């Protein structure tokens, strides 16, 4: 579209704008043939093709005309060119036009009434503007330029232009519906990928337990100073890290509603940073200034991790490259709130409008996650540094139990040589216990366990639970043998509260090595 045309339209004095009678109720009462001619336009292959079809139909009534369709930019007084009958291939340039207050464009956007401006330059004699609508809201404009030397029938018609706008509204709405359907298909695909990823991670974690157990057994059979022992130790360390990362991913993927209403901010925030490090902070120096005790807060671990990862991704879009990250948890016992502080260091530079929009959307999503938990966050930036502070209410009840030592990490107690008996179907638990330093052996039934207790002298028993009958047997075995029993529930098996109170601990598969250590230490103490 010619530059002069927009300048003339935007700056045209109000008394020169000519308005024909309001075309409300049209196109049903359209006296001309344009609506009938445009029936085929409702199912176009593209918006550009629809403009050409509508332009031809309108030209049958009014003569030579050039149509252009503009969509309103949400939240701004600007219009984006969607399609035009003039060089349709150039539409991809995405021309943007500002809307000046008190102009003809602004007036049509406000009341939706068709308006006209008489032009006295070049080959254009008049310019008409009609509103595009979507569910009662004006979403854009149709602009028609009418040729001066037209041999068509009479002057431009407000009724016809209103008909064109009505049809184009349907065309654009259908395009948006198609786009939404495409998004739903992509969402369904991503959901399937996510579900498969979670299941693969489950299987991966189970396989890592086998690697850990076998490495521990091989290391026990090799002299401490031999190359084999060194290699086994390296395998054990890598497998432990892989298993821990898989467990963090599984916790993050869990439905937030199924978790507890509170979490340990230290562990959840640290896990979030580890997960983010696999993609957004890969190769970046990360430091953690964390307290040695739990900081219980009123927010699920899933929500806290979601908020932090969204904010990290938003920050990474603004800092390229990121050179460092620092996590600090401030949890003064006398304060009602805890602060999770994260600093991202990098290079601040100009980013594209697309990246800027994505960063804002990510920050808005993090705000929504934090708000539903009653938390708040503040993001500040100076050149090269983005500071994020997430403020969460502390959980007083859990804080008291934490102070009593219930959440004390499993440190300071050596499990090496501790005898543990595993009762139930064959599992990698014996090998996993070897990785903790314990000496373990297996018994298929509780009758076998009763015989093994006499010569093996276990200090604690682990019971593998596959169904309710195994639960009943474990409770009875605990009563009969008088030894502490920790039940290990297989995937999909739950433990009722009355049964949980009858034993000394409950864990689920897949197991995390640290969780197993902590449970053993708690029971043995």
C-alpha positions as CSV (number, residue, x, y, z in Angstrom):
1,X,0.0,0.0,0.0
2,X,1.2,3.5,-0.8
3,X,2.8,5.5,2.0
4,X,0.7,8.6,1.2
5,X,-2.5,6.7,1.6
6,X,-1.9,6.0,5.3
7,X,-0.7,9.5,6.0
8,X,-3.8,10.9,4.4
9,X,-6.2,8.6,6.2
10,X,-4.6,9.1,9.6
11,X,-4.3,12.8,9.5
12,X,-7.6,13.6,7.6
13,X,-9.6,16.3,9.3
14,X,-12.8,15.0,10.9
15,X,-15.1,17.2,8.8
16,X,-13.8,15.6,5.6
17,X,-14.8,12.1,6.7
18,X,-18.1,11.0,5.1
19,X,-20.3,8.4,6.6
20,X,-23.1,6.7,4.9
21,X,-26.0,5.3,7.0
22,X,-25.1,2.7,9.6
23,X,-25.1,-0.7,7.8
24,X,-26.2,-2.6,10.9
25,X,-28.3,-5.6,9.9
26,X,-26.4,-5.9,6.7
27,X,-25.3,-8.2,4.9
28,X,-28.7,-9.9,5.2
29,X,-30.3,-6.9,3.5
30,X,-27.6,-6.2,1.0
31,X,-29.3,-4.8,-2.2
32,X,-26.4,-5.7,-4.5
33,X,-24.8,-9.0,-5.7
34,X,-21.5,-8.8,-3.7
35,X,-22.7,-11.1,-0.8
36,X,-23.9,-13.7,-3.2
37,X,-20.6,-13.4,-5.1
38,X,-18.6,-13.9,-2.0
39,X,-20.2,-17.1,-0.8
40,X,-17.3,-19.1,-2.2
41,X,-14.9,-16.9,-0.2
42,X,-15.9,-18.4,3.2
43,X,-13.7,-21.5,2.6
44,X,-10.5,-20.1,1.1
45,X,-7.1,-21.8,1.1
46,X,-5.5,-18.7,2.6
47,X,-6.3,-15.2,3.8
48,X,-4.6,-13.7,0.8
49,X,-6.7,-15.7,-1.6
50,X,-9.8,-14.6,0.3
51,X,-8.9,-11.0,-0.1
52,X,-8.5,-11.4,-3.9
53,X,-11.9,-13.2,-4.1
54,X,-13.6,-10.5,-2.0
55,X,-11.9,-7.8,-4.1
56,X,-13.2,-9.3,-7.3
57,X,-16.7,-9.6,-5.9
58,X,-16.7,-6.0,-4.7
59,X,-15.3,-4.8,-8.0
60,X,-18.4,-6.3,-9.7
61,X,-20.5,-3.6,-7.9
62,X,-18.2,-0.6,-7.4
63,X,-15.5,-0.8,-10.0
64,X,-11.8,-1.1,-9.5
65,X,-10.9,-1.5,-5.8
66,X,-7.9,-2.5,-3.7
67,X,-8.6,-4.3,-0.5
68,X,-6.3,-4.7,2.5
69,X,-6.9,-6.5,5.8
70,X,-5.3,-5.4,9.1
71,X,-5.4,-7.1,12.4
72,X,-5.3,-5.2,15.7
73,X,-2.1,-5.6,17.8
74,X,-3.3,-6.7,21.2
75,X,-2.6,-4.1,23.9
76,X,-1.2,-1.5,21.4
77,X,-2.5,1.2,19.2
78,X,-1.2,-0.5,16.1
79,X,-2.3,-2.6,13.2
80,X,-0.5,-5.5,11.4
81,X,-1.1,-6.1,7.7
82,X,-2.6,-9.5,7.3
83,X,-3.3,-9.6,3.6
84,X,-3.7,-7.3,0.6
85,X,-4.9,-7.5,-3.0
86,X,-1.8,-5.6,-4.1
87,X,1.2,-7.9,-4.5
88,X,0.0,-10.6,-2.2
89,X,3.4,-12.2,-2.2
90,X,4.8,-9.1,-0.4
91,X,2.4,-9.5,2.5
92,X,5.0,-11.4,4.5
93,X,6.8,-8.1,5.1
94,X,4.3,-7.7,8.0
95,X,3.7,-3.9,7.6
96,X,2.8,-2.3,10.9
97,X,0.7,0.9,11.0
98,X,0.2,3.2,14.0
99,X,-3.3,4.4,14.9
100,X,-3.4,8.1,15.7
101,X,-6.0,9.2,18.3
102,X,-9.1,11.1,16.8
103,X,-8.3,9.7,13.3
104,X,-10.6,7.8,11.1
105,X,-9.0,4.5,11.9
106,X,-9.4,5.1,15.6
107,X,-13.0,6.0,15.1
108,X,-13.8,2.8,13.3
109,X,-12.0,0.7,15.8
110,X,-14.1,2.4,18.5
111,X,-17.6,2.2,17.1
112,X,-17.3,-0.2,14.2
113,X,-19.2,2.1,11.8
114,X,-18.1,2.2,8.1
115,X,-16.3,5.5,7.3
116,X,-15.1,7.2,4.1
117,X,-12.4,9.7,3.3
118,X,-12.3,11.4,-0.1
119,X,-8.8,11.4,-1.5
120,X,-7.5,13.8,-4.1
121,X,-4.2,12.4,-5.1
122,X,-3.1,9.8,-7.7
123,X,-5.6,7.3,-9.0
124,X,-7.5,6.9,-5.7
125,X,-10.8,8.8,-5.3
126,X,-12.0,7.5,-2.0
127,X,-10.9,5.3,0.9
128,X,-13.4,3.2,3.0
129,X,-12.7,1.5,6.3
130,X,-14.9,-1.2,7.9
131,X,-14.5,-3.2,11.1
132,X,-13.5,-6.9,11.4
133,X,-15.3,-8.6,14.2
134,X,-14.9,-11.7,16.4
135,X,-17.6,-12.5,18.9
136,X,-18.7,-8.9,19.2
137,X,-15.2,-7.5,19.5
138,X,-13.4,-5.4,16.8
139,X,-10.2,-7.3,16.0
140,X,-9.1,-5.3,12.9
141,X,-10.0,-3.3,9.8
142,X,-10.8,-3.8,6.1
143,X,-9.5,-0.9,4.1
144,X,-10.8,-0.3,0.5
145,X,-9.1,2.0,-2.0
146,X,-11.4,3.0,-4.9
147,X,-10.0,4.0,-8.3
148,X,-10.7,7.5,-9.7
149,X,-11.2,6.4,-13.3
150,X,-13.4,3.5,-12.4
151,X,-16.0,2.5,-15.0
152,X,-18.0,0.6,-12.3
153,X,-21.5,1.3,-11.1
154,X,-21.7,4.5,-9.1
155,X,-19.9,5.5,-5.9
156,X,-18.5,3.1,-3.3
157,X,-21.2,1.5,-1.1
158,X,-21.0,1.3,2.7
159,X,-23.3,-1.7,2.5
160,X,-21.0,-3.6,0.2
161,X,-17.9,-2.8,2.3
162,X,-19.7,-4.0,5.4
163,X,-20.5,-7.3,3.6
164,X,-16.8,-7.7,2.7
165,X,-15.8,-7.1,6.3
166,X,-18.4,-9.6,7.5
167,X,-17.1,-12.3,5.2
168,X,-13.5,-11.5,6.0
169,X,-14.2,-11.8,9.7
170,X,-15.5,-15.3,9.1
171,X,-12.4,-16.1,7.1
172,X,-10.0,-14.9,9.7
173,X,-11.9,-16.6,12.5
174,X,-11.8,-19.9,10.6
175,X,-8.0,-19.4,10.2
176,X,-7.7,-18.9,13.9
177,X,-9.8,-22.1,14.6
178,X,-7.5,-24.0,12.3
179,X,-4.5,-22.6,14.1
180,X,-6.0,-23.6,17.4
181,X,-6.6,-27.1,16.2
182,X,-3.0,-27.4,15.1
183,X,-1.9,-26.2,18.5
184,X,-4.1,-28.8,20.2
185,X,-2.5,-31.5,18.0
186,X,0.9,-30.3,18.9
187,X,-0.1,-30.3,22.6
188,X,-1.4,-33.8,22.4
189,X,1.9,-34.9,20.8
190,X,4.0,-33.2,23.5
191,X,1.9,-34.8,26.2
192,X,2.5,-38.2,24.7
193,X,6.2,-37.5,24.5
194,X,6.1,-36.3,28.2
195,X,4.3,-39.5,29.3
196,X,6.8,-41.7,27.4
197,X,9.7,-39.7,28.9
198,X,8.4,-40.3,32.4
199,X,8.0,-44.0,31.8
200,X,11.4,-44.3,30.2
201,X,12.9,-42.4,33.1
202,X,11.2,-44.9,35.5
203,X,12.8,-47.8,33.6
204,X,16.1,-46.0,33.4
205,X,16.2,-45.5,37.1
206,X,15.4,-49.2,37.7
207,X,18.3,-50.2,35.4
208,X,20.6,-47.8,37.3
209,X,19.8,-49.7,40.5
210,X,21.1,-52.9,38.9
211,X,24.3,-51.1,37.7
212,X,24.8,-49.7,41.2
213,X,24.3,-53.0,42.9
214,X,26.6,-54.9,40.5
215,X,29.3,-52.2,40.7
216,X,29.1,-52.4,44.5
217,X,29.5,-56.2,44.5
218,X,32.4,-56.1,42.0
219,X,34.1,-53.5,44.1
220,X,33.8,-55.6,47.2
221,X,35.6,-58.5,45.4
222,X,38.5,-56.4,44.1
223,X,41.5,-55.2,46.2
224,X,41.0,-51.6,47.3
225,X,44.1,-50.3,45.5
226,X,43.5,-52.2,42.2
227,X,42.6,-50.5,38.9
228,X,39.3,-52.5,38.9
229,X,38.3,-51.0,42.2
230,X,39.0,-47.5,40.9
231,X,36.9,-48.2,37.8
232,X,34.1,-49.7,39.8
233,X,34.1,-46.6,42.1
234,X,33.8,-44.4,39.0
235,X,30.9,-46.4,37.6
236,X,29.2,-46.3,41.0
237,X,29.6,-42.5,41.2
238,X,28.2,-41.9,37.7
239,X,25.3,-44.3,38.2
240,X,24.4,-42.7,41.5
241,X,24.4,-39.2,39.8
242,X,22.3,-40.6,36.9
243,X,19.8,-42.2,39.2
244,X,19.5,-39.1,41.4
245,X,18.8,-36.9,38.3
246,X,16.2,-39.4,37.0
247,X,14.5,-39.3,40.4
248,X,14.4,-35.5,40.4
249,X,12.9,-35.5,36.9
250,X,10.2,-38.0,38.0
251,X,9.4,-35.7,41.0
252,X,9.2,-32.7,38.8
253,X,6.9,-34.5,36.3
254,X,4.5,-35.6,39.1
255,X,1.1,-34.0,39.2
256,X,1.3,-31.1,41.7
257,X,-2.1,-32.0,43.2
258,X,-0.8,-35.4,44.2
259,X,2.1,-34.1,46.3
260,X,2.0,-32.6,49.8
261,X,0.9,-29.0,50.4
262,X,4.4,-28.1,51.7
263,X,8.0,-28.9,50.7
264,X,11.6,-28.3,51.7
265,X,12.6,-25.2,49.9
266,X,16.3,-26.1,50.1
267,X,15.8,-29.5,48.3
268,X,13.2,-28.4,45.8
269,X,15.1,-25.3,44.7
270,X,18.4,-27.2,44.5
271,X,16.7,-29.9,42.4
272,X,15.2,-27.3,40.1
273,X,18.6,-25.8,39.5
274,X,20.0,-29.3,38.7
275,X,17.2,-29.9,36.2
276,X,17.6,-26.5,34.6
277,X,21.3,-27.2,34.3
278,X,20.7,-30.1,31.9
279,X,19.4,-27.7,29.3
280,X,19.3,-24.0,30.1
281,X,22.4,-23.7,32.2
282,X,24.5,-26.4,30.6
283,X,28.2,-25.9,31.2
284,X,27.5,-22.9,33.4
285,X,29.2,-22.4,36.8
286,X,26.5,-22.9,39.4
287,X,27.0,-22.1,43.1
288,X,24.6,-23.0,46.0
289,X,24.7,-21.2,49.3
290,X,22.3,-23.5,51.2
291,X,21.6,-24.1,54.9
292,X,22.4,-27.5,56.3
293,X,18.8,-27.9,57.5
294,X,15.4,-28.1,55.8
295,X,13.3,-24.9,55.3
296,X,9.7,-26.1,55.1
297,X,7.4,-23.7,53.1
298,X,3.8,-23.6,52.1
299,X,4.2,-24.6,48.5
300,X,4.4,-27.9,46.7
301,X,7.8,-28.9,45.5
302,X,6.4,-29.3,42.0
303,X,5.1,-25.6,42.0
304,X,8.3,-24.2,43.4
305,X,10.4,-26.0,40.8
306,X,8.0,-25.0,38.0
307,X,8.2,-21.3,39.0
308,X,12.0,-21.4,39.2
309,X,12.6,-23.2,36.0
310,X,10.2,-20.9,34.1
311,X,12.1,-17.9,35.5
312,X,15.4,-19.4,34.7
313,X,14.3,-19.9,31.1
314,X,13.0,-16.4,30.9
315,X,16.3,-15.0,32.2
316,X,18.4,-17.1,29.8
317,X,16.5,-15.5,26.9
318,X,17.7,-12.1,28.1
319,X,21.3,-13.1,29.0
320,X,23.3,-14.6,26.1
321,X,25.5,-16.3,27.0
322,X,24.8,-17.0,30.7
323,X,28.1,-17.3,32.5
324,X,27.1,-18.2,36.1
325,X,24.2,-18.8,38.5
326,X,24.0,-18.6,42.3
327,X,21.2,-20.0,44.5
328,X,20.7,-18.8,48.1
329,X,17.9,-19.8,50.5
330,X,17.2,-17.3,53.3
331,X,15.1,-19.0,56.0
332,X,15.4,-17.2,59.3
333,X,13.5,-19.3,61.9
334,X,12.0,-16.1,63.4
335,X,10.6,-15.0,60.0
336,X,7.2,-15.9,58.7
337,X,8.6,-16.2,55.2
338,X,11.5,-17.8,53.4
339,X,13.3,-16.3,50.4
340,X,14.6,-18.3,47.4
341,X,17.2,-16.0,45.7
342,X,18.6,-16.8,42.3
343,X,21.1,-14.7,40.4
344,X,21.9,-15.2,36.8
345,X,25.1,-13.7,35.4
346,X,25.7,-13.2,31.7
347,X,25.8,-10.7,28.8
348,X,22.9,-8.4,28.3
349,X,22.2,-7.7,24.6
350,X,19.5,-6.8,22.2
351,X,17.0,-9.6,21.7
352,X,14.4,-10.1,19.1
353,X,10.8,-9.2,19.7
354,X,9.9,-12.8,19.5
355,X,12.4,-13.7,22.3
356,X,11.2,-10.8,24.3
357,X,7.6,-11.9,24.0
358,X,8.5,-15.4,25.0
359,X,10.4,-14.2,28.0
360,X,7.4,-12.2,29.2
361,X,5.1,-15.1,28.7
362,X,7.4,-17.4,30.8
363,X,7.5,-14.8,33.6
364,X,3.7,-14.5,33.5
365,X,3.4,-18.3,33.8
366,X,5.8,-18.3,36.8
367,X,3.7,-15.5,38.3
368,X,0.5,-17.6,37.9
369,X,2.2,-20.7,39.5
370,X,3.5,-18.6,42.5
371,X,0.1,-16.8,43.0
372,X,-1.9,-20.0,43.4
373,X,0.4,-20.9,46.2
374,X,0.2,-17.5,47.9
375,X,3.9,-16.8,47.0
376,X,5.3,-13.8,45.2
377,X,8.5,-13.1,43.3
378,X,10.4,-10.0,42.3
379,X,12.7,-9.8,39.3
380,X,15.3,-7.0,39.0
381,X,18.1,-6.5,36.5
382,X,21.2,-4.5,36.0
383,X,23.6,-4.9,33.1
384,X,24.8,-8.5,33.1
385,X,22.8,-9.7,36.1
386,X,19.2,-10.8,36.6
387,X,18.1,-11.2,40.3
388,X,15.1,-13.4,41.1
389,X,13.6,-13.4,44.6
390,X,10.8,-15.9,45.4
391,X,9.1,-15.2,48.7
392,X,7.2,-18.1,50.2
393,X,5.4,-18.5,53.6
394,X,7.1,-20.8,56.0
395,X,5.4,-23.9,57.4
396,X,5.5,-23.5,61.2
397,X,4.3,-27.0,62.1
398,X,6.9,-28.7,59.9
399,X,9.5,-26.3,61.1
400,X,9.0,-27.5,64.7
401,X,9.3,-31.2,63.6
402,X,12.4,-30.3,61.6
403,X,14.0,-28.9,64.7
404,X,13.4,-32.1,66.5
405,X,15.6,-33.9,64.0
406,X,13.0,-35.7,62.0
407,X,14.4,-34.3,58.7
408,X,18.0,-34.5,59.6
409,X,20.1,-35.8,56.7
410,X,21.5,-39.2,56.9
411,X,24.9,-38.0,57.9
412,X,27.2,-39.1,60.7
413,X,26.2,-42.8,60.7
414,X,28.2,-45.4,58.9
415,X,26.0,-48.2,57.6
416,X,29.0,-50.3,56.5
417,X,28.6,-53.9,57.6
418,X,25.0,-53.5,58.8
419,X,23.1,-56.7,58.2
420,X,19.8,-56.3,56.3
421,X,17.5,-59.1,55.2
422,X,15.3,-58.6,52.1
423,X,12.1,-60.6,52.1
424,X,9.9,-61.2,49.0
425,X,10.2,-61.7,45.3
426,X,13.7,-61.3,43.7
427,X,14.7,-57.7,43.2
428,X,17.8,-55.5,42.9
429,X,17.4,-54.4,46.5
430,X,20.3,-56.7,47.7
431,X,22.7,-55.0,45.2
432,X,21.3,-51.6,46.1
433,X,21.9,-52.2,49.8
434,X,25.5,-53.1,48.9
435,X,25.9,-49.6,47.5
436,X,24.9,-48.1,50.9
437,X,27.6,-50.2,52.6
438,X,25.2,-52.7,54.2
439,X,25.6,-56.5,54.1
440,X,22.4,-57.9,52.6
441,X,20.9,-61.3,51.7
442,X,17.5,-62.3,50.4
443,X,14.7,-64.6,51.6
444,X,11.8,-65.6,49.4
445,X,9.2,-66.1,52.2
446,X,8.8,-65.1,55.8
447,X,9.3,-68.7,56.8
448,X,12.7,-68.6,55.2
449,X,13.3,-65.2,56.9
450,X,12.6,-66.7,60.3
451,X,15.3,-69.3,59.8
452,X,17.8,-66.8,58.4
453,X,17.4,-64.5,61.4
454,X,19.0,-67.1,63.7
455,X,22.3,-67.3,61.8
456,X,22.4,-64.0,59.8
457,X,21.3,-61.8,62.7
458,X,19.9,-58.9,60.6
459,X,19.3,-55.5,62.3
460,X,16.4,-54.6,60.0
461,X,14.2,-56.3,57.4
462,X,13.1,-55.0,54.0
463,X,9.8,-56.4,52.7
464,X,9.0,-56.3,48.9
465,X,5.3,-55.6,48.6
466,X,3.4,-56.7,45.4
467,X,-0.1,-56.9,46.7
468,X,-2.3,-56.7,49.9
469,X,-1.4,-60.3,51.0
470,X,2.3,-59.3,51.1
471,X,1.4,-56.3,53.3
472,X,-0.4,-58.6,55.7
473,X,2.5,-61.0,55.8
474,X,4.9,-58.1,56.5
475,X,2.9,-56.8,59.4
476,X,2.6,-60.4,60.8
477,X,6.4,-60.9,60.3
478,X,7.1,-57.7,62.2
479,X,5.1,-58.9,65.1
480,X,6.5,-62.4,65.1
481,X,10.2,-61.6,64.7
482,X,10.3,-58.4,66.7
483,X,12.7,-56.7,64.3
484,X,12.1,-53.4,62.5
485,X,10.5,-53.8,59.0
486,X,10.6,-51.3,56.1
487,X,8.2,-52.1,53.3
488,X,9.1,-51.4,49.7
489,X,6.0,-51.0,47.6
490,X,6.3,-51.8,43.9
491,X,5.0,-49.3,41.3
492,X,1.2,-48.8,41.5
493,X,0.9,-50.5,45.0
494,X,-0.4,-48.3,47.8
495,X,-0.1,-48.8,51.6
496,X,-3.1,-48.1,53.8
497,X,-2.6,-45.9,56.8
498,X,-3.3,-48.7,59.3
499,X,-0.7,-50.9,57.7
500,X,1.9,-48.1,57.6
501,X,1.5,-47.5,61.3
502,X,2.2,-51.2,62.0
503,X,5.7,-51.2,60.3
504,X,8.7,-48.9,60.7
505,X,8.9,-47.3,57.3
506,X,7.4,-47.1,53.8
507,X,9.3,-46.5,50.5
508,X,8.2,-46.9,46.9
509,X,10.0,-48.1,43.7
510,X,12.0,-46.8,42.0
511,X,14.2,-46.1,45.0
512,X,16.6,-43.3,45.4
513,X,19.8,-44.3,47.1
514,X,19.7,-41.3,49.5
515,X,16.1,-42.0,50.5
516,X,17.1,-45.6,51.3
517,X,20.1,-44.4,53.4
518,X,18.0,-41.9,55.3
519,X,15.3,-44.5,56.1
520,X,17.8,-47.0,57.3
521,X,19.5,-44.5,59.5
522,X,16.2,-43.3,61.0
523,X,15.1,-46.9,61.8
524,X,18.4,-48.0,63.2
525,X,18.6,-44.9,65.5
